[in-house]
């Protein structure tokens, strides 16, 4: 019996999949509540789930409602989350408070990892992880995602760290914490909106089966922490690096001028970037999330076949 059952509420589809040993892929919910307006957020969430199902896995979108951690959302749950205006963005520090107060909470990368591990889900798909923010020497701003990757045994599939971040410092932090960063069909770190950065990866795989074998070996060795899979945005959707980086640099400078700090930095920058690109960055974001969903499902299925 799962010791967290008093807090976990499983969607029947997910509960049945876990009981039958079928591949399950966790999904965060902050992208629904804070990433885009209604009804586009619902359409996006359903498309991501459909992509995962089409590749032979079961999706489990995670959120917090009525004092419960929802492992998989019903259509009604999804509508509630997508429409609500007072959704709490939940990281590790917020979980107990949100559950105790029985308010609606949307999970970030860090909290989704925690909840997925509680539910017995090995794989988690997102857009991009958080990391070390630019100007770290002044603000000491580091995303809780990195610490969670160091401690929580979930394989995270993403398109790299968000491009607004200090990528070299983010990679140094992950290396210090012993987190394996594995390129999926690439040996260069993708930079979210673009397929490449200036950073060469130590590890890469050419297919889902290779990655599944790596996760399997890690689990047998009982190595602590997560494994980060970085999957480049499709070529057809990648933005020009010089174009997007110039916009990001301007947005970062504006955030400093306006005194934006802490958890407000990322949503501020992403909103500015969407405005400056006239929606192109949002289109790229959707494309990479859909691509990650496909790859995550393939990896989960390959792992299931292996074990």
C-alpha positions as CSV (number, residue, x, y, z in Angstrom):
1,X,0.0,0.0,0.0
2,X,1.3,3.4,-0.9
3,X,2.1,5.3,2.3
4,X,1.0,8.6,0.6
5,X,-2.5,7.4,-0.2
6,X,-4.2,9.8,2.1
7,X,-3.0,12.6,-0.2
8,X,-2.9,10.9,-3.6
9,X,-6.0,10.8,-5.8
10,X,-5.5,8.7,-9.0
11,X,-7.5,9.1,-12.2
12,X,-8.9,5.7,-13.0
13,X,-7.0,5.5,-16.3
14,X,-3.7,6.1,-14.4
15,X,-4.5,3.9,-11.5
16,X,-5.3,1.0,-13.8
17,X,-2.1,1.5,-15.8
18,X,0.1,1.5,-12.7
19,X,-1.6,-1.6,-11.3
20,X,-1.1,-3.4,-14.6
21,X,2.5,-2.2,-15.0
22,X,1.9,-0.2,-18.1
23,X,4.1,2.8,-19.0
24,X,3.0,6.1,-17.5
25,X,4.3,9.6,-18.1
26,X,3.8,12.4,-15.7
27,X,3.0,16.0,-16.8
28,X,3.2,19.3,-14.9
29,X,0.3,21.7,-14.6
30,X,1.9,25.1,-14.3
31,X,2.0,25.4,-18.1
32,X,-1.8,25.1,-18.0
33,X,-2.5,27.6,-15.2
34,X,0.3,30.1,-15.9
35,X,1.5,29.4,-19.4
36,X,-1.3,30.5,-21.6
37,X,-4.9,31.8,-21.6
38,X,-8.1,29.7,-21.7
39,X,-9.1,27.8,-23.8
40,X,-5.8,27.4,-25.5
41,X,-4.3,25.9,-22.4
42,X,-6.9,23.2,-22.3
43,X,-6.4,22.4,-26.0
44,X,-2.6,22.2,-25.4
45,X,-3.0,19.9,-22.4
46,X,-5.3,17.5,-24.2
47,X,-3.1,17.4,-27.2
48,X,0.0,16.5,-25.1
49,X,-2.0,13.7,-23.4
50,X,-3.2,12.4,-26.8
51,X,0.4,12.3,-28.1
52,X,1.5,10.2,-25.2
53,X,-1.4,7.8,-25.6
54,X,-0.7,7.5,-29.4
55,X,2.9,6.4,-28.6
56,X,1.6,3.6,-26.2
57,X,1.9,5.2,-22.8
58,X,-0.6,6.7,-20.3
59,X,-0.4,10.4,-19.4
60,X,-0.8,11.6,-15.8
61,X,-1.1,15.4,-15.5
62,X,-0.5,16.4,-11.9
63,X,-2.1,19.2,-9.9
64,X,-3.4,19.8,-6.4
65,X,-7.1,20.3,-5.5
66,X,-9.3,20.0,-2.4
67,X,-6.3,18.8,-0.3
68,X,-5.4,16.0,-2.7
69,X,-2.6,15.5,-5.2
70,X,-4.4,14.6,-8.4
71,X,-2.4,12.0,-10.4
72,X,-4.2,12.5,-13.7
73,X,-6.9,15.1,-14.3
74,X,-10.5,14.5,-15.4
75,X,-12.0,16.8,-18.0
76,X,-13.7,18.7,-15.1
77,X,-10.5,19.0,-13.2
78,X,-8.7,20.3,-16.3
79,X,-11.4,22.9,-16.9
80,X,-11.3,24.1,-13.3
81,X,-7.5,24.4,-13.3
82,X,-7.5,26.2,-16.7
83,X,-10.1,28.7,-15.8
84,X,-9.2,29.5,-12.1
85,X,-7.5,32.9,-11.5
86,X,-6.1,32.2,-8.1
87,X,-4.0,29.0,-8.8
88,X,-0.9,28.7,-6.6
89,X,2.3,27.9,-8.4
90,X,3.6,25.0,-6.3
91,X,7.2,24.1,-5.7
92,X,8.5,21.9,-2.9
93,X,8.2,24.6,-0.2
94,X,4.5,25.1,-1.1
95,X,3.2,21.5,-1.1
96,X,2.2,21.1,2.5
97,X,0.6,24.5,2.7
98,X,-1.5,24.1,-0.5
99,X,-2.7,20.6,0.6
100,X,-3.5,21.8,4.1
101,X,-5.4,24.9,2.9
102,X,-7.2,22.8,0.2
103,X,-6.6,25.4,-2.5
104,X,-5.9,24.8,-6.2
105,X,-2.2,24.3,-6.9
106,X,-0.3,23.8,-10.2
107,X,2.9,21.8,-10.1
108,X,6.2,23.1,-11.3
109,X,9.1,20.8,-12.4
110,X,10.3,20.3,-8.8
111,X,6.9,19.5,-7.3
112,X,5.8,17.3,-10.2
113,X,9.0,15.2,-9.7
114,X,8.1,14.8,-6.0
115,X,4.5,13.8,-6.7
116,X,5.5,11.5,-9.5
117,X,7.9,9.7,-7.3
118,X,5.2,9.4,-4.6
119,X,2.9,7.9,-7.1
120,X,5.5,5.4,-8.5
121,X,5.9,7.2,-11.9
122,X,9.4,7.0,-13.3
123,X,9.1,9.4,-16.3
124,X,8.1,13.1,-16.5
125,X,7.8,15.3,-19.6
126,X,8.0,19.1,-19.5
127,X,9.0,22.0,-21.7
128,X,12.2,23.2,-20.0
129,X,13.6,23.1,-16.5
130,X,14.6,26.0,-14.3
131,X,18.2,26.7,-13.5
132,X,20.7,29.3,-12.4
133,X,19.5,32.8,-13.4
134,X,21.6,35.4,-15.1
135,X,23.0,37.8,-12.5
136,X,23.4,35.0,-10.0
137,X,26.4,36.7,-8.4
138,X,24.0,39.5,-7.2
139,X,20.7,37.6,-6.6
140,X,21.7,34.0,-5.8
141,X,18.6,33.0,-7.8
142,X,18.7,29.3,-8.5
143,X,15.6,27.3,-9.4
144,X,14.4,24.5,-7.0
145,X,14.3,22.3,-10.1
146,X,18.0,21.7,-9.9
147,X,18.0,20.6,-6.3
148,X,15.1,18.3,-7.0
149,X,17.0,16.7,-9.9
150,X,19.8,16.0,-7.4
151,X,17.5,14.2,-5.0
152,X,14.4,12.8,-6.6
153,X,14.5,9.6,-8.7
154,X,12.5,10.6,-11.7
155,X,13.7,10.8,-15.4
156,X,12.8,14.3,-16.8
157,X,12.5,14.8,-20.5
158,X,12.8,18.4,-21.6
159,X,14.2,20.7,-24.3
160,X,17.0,21.9,-22.0
161,X,17.0,24.7,-19.4
162,X,14.9,27.7,-20.3
163,X,16.8,30.0,-22.6
164,X,16.4,33.0,-20.2
165,X,18.9,31.3,-17.8
166,X,22.7,31.2,-17.4
167,X,23.2,27.8,-19.1
168,X,26.9,27.3,-18.3
169,X,26.3,27.9,-14.6
170,X,23.2,25.7,-14.7
171,X,25.3,22.8,-16.2
172,X,28.0,23.4,-13.6
173,X,25.4,23.1,-10.8
174,X,24.0,19.9,-12.2
175,X,27.5,18.4,-12.6
176,X,28.3,19.3,-9.0
177,X,25.1,17.6,-7.8
178,X,26.0,14.5,-9.9
179,X,23.0,14.7,-12.2
180,X,23.5,13.0,-15.6
181,X,22.4,15.2,-18.5
182,X,21.8,13.1,-21.6
183,X,21.3,14.4,-25.1
184,X,18.6,12.6,-27.1
185,X,20.0,12.3,-30.6
186,X,22.3,15.2,-29.9
187,X,25.7,15.8,-28.2
188,X,25.1,19.6,-27.8
189,X,22.9,21.1,-25.1
190,X,19.7,22.5,-26.7
191,X,18.7,25.9,-25.5
192,X,14.9,25.6,-25.4
193,X,13.9,27.9,-28.3
194,X,16.9,26.8,-30.3
195,X,18.5,23.4,-31.0
196,X,22.0,24.2,-29.9
197,X,24.1,26.1,-27.5
198,X,27.9,26.4,-26.9
199,X,27.9,23.5,-24.5
200,X,28.9,20.0,-25.4
201,X,27.3,17.2,-23.5
202,X,29.2,14.3,-21.9
203,X,26.4,11.7,-22.6
204,X,24.1,11.2,-25.5
205,X,21.8,8.4,-26.9
206,X,20.5,7.7,-30.4
207,X,17.2,6.1,-29.4
208,X,14.7,5.4,-26.6
209,X,16.0,1.9,-26.0
210,X,19.5,3.2,-25.1
211,X,18.0,5.7,-22.7
212,X,15.8,3.1,-21.1
213,X,18.9,0.9,-20.5
214,X,20.6,3.8,-18.9
215,X,17.7,4.5,-16.5
216,X,17.5,0.8,-15.8
217,X,21.2,0.6,-14.9
218,X,20.8,3.7,-12.7
219,X,17.9,2.1,-10.8
220,X,19.7,-1.2,-10.3
221,X,22.7,0.7,-8.8
222,X,20.3,2.7,-6.6
223,X,22.0,6.0,-7.6
224,X,20.3,8.9,-5.9
225,X,18.6,11.6,-7.9
226,X,17.0,12.1,-11.3
227,X,18.2,11.8,-14.8
228,X,17.8,14.7,-17.2
229,X,17.1,14.0,-20.9
230,X,17.5,17.0,-23.2
231,X,15.6,16.7,-26.5
232,X,16.1,19.5,-29.1
233,X,13.2,21.4,-30.5
234,X,12.3,20.2,-34.0
235,X,14.4,21.9,-36.8
236,X,11.3,23.4,-38.4
237,X,10.2,25.1,-35.2
238,X,13.6,26.3,-33.9
239,X,14.1,30.1,-33.7
240,X,17.2,31.9,-34.9
241,X,19.7,32.0,-32.0
242,X,20.8,35.6,-32.5
243,X,17.2,36.8,-32.9
244,X,15.9,35.2,-29.7
245,X,19.0,35.8,-27.6
246,X,18.9,39.6,-28.3
247,X,15.2,39.6,-27.2
248,X,16.1,37.7,-24.0
249,X,19.0,40.0,-23.1
250,X,16.6,43.0,-23.5
251,X,14.0,41.4,-21.3
252,X,16.5,40.5,-18.6
253,X,17.8,44.1,-18.6
254,X,14.2,45.4,-18.3
255,X,13.5,43.0,-15.4
256,X,16.5,44.4,-13.5
257,X,15.4,48.0,-14.2
258,X,11.9,47.2,-12.9
259,X,13.2,45.4,-9.8
260,X,11.6,42.0,-10.6
261,X,12.9,39.4,-8.2
262,X,12.5,35.7,-7.2
263,X,9.6,33.7,-8.4
264,X,8.3,36.6,-10.5
265,X,11.4,36.7,-12.8
266,X,10.6,33.7,-15.0
267,X,6.9,34.6,-15.8
268,X,7.9,38.2,-16.4
269,X,10.6,37.3,-18.8
270,X,8.5,34.7,-20.7
271,X,5.7,37.2,-21.1
272,X,8.1,39.9,-22.4
273,X,9.5,37.4,-24.9
274,X,6.1,36.4,-26.2
275,X,5.3,40.1,-26.7
276,X,8.6,40.9,-28.4
277,X,8.4,37.8,-30.8
278,X,4.7,38.5,-31.5
279,X,3.9,35.0,-30.4
280,X,6.6,33.1,-32.2
281,X,8.2,32.0,-28.9
282,X,4.9,30.6,-27.7
283,X,4.5,28.6,-30.9
284,X,8.1,27.3,-30.4
285,X,7.2,26.4,-26.8
286,X,4.2,24.4,-27.9
287,X,6.2,22.6,-30.6
288,X,8.9,21.5,-28.2
289,X,6.4,20.4,-25.6
290,X,4.6,18.2,-28.1
291,X,8.0,16.8,-29.3
292,X,9.0,16.1,-25.7
293,X,5.7,14.3,-25.1
294,X,6.4,12.0,-28.0
295,X,10.0,11.2,-26.9
296,X,9.0,10.8,-23.3
297,X,6.3,8.2,-24.2
298,X,8.8,6.3,-26.3
299,X,11.3,6.2,-23.5
300,X,8.7,5.1,-20.9
301,X,7.5,2.3,-23.3
302,X,11.0,1.2,-24.0
303,X,11.8,1.1,-20.3
304,X,8.6,-0.9,-19.6
305,X,9.5,-3.4,-22.3
306,X,13.0,-3.8,-20.8
307,X,11.9,-4.4,-17.3
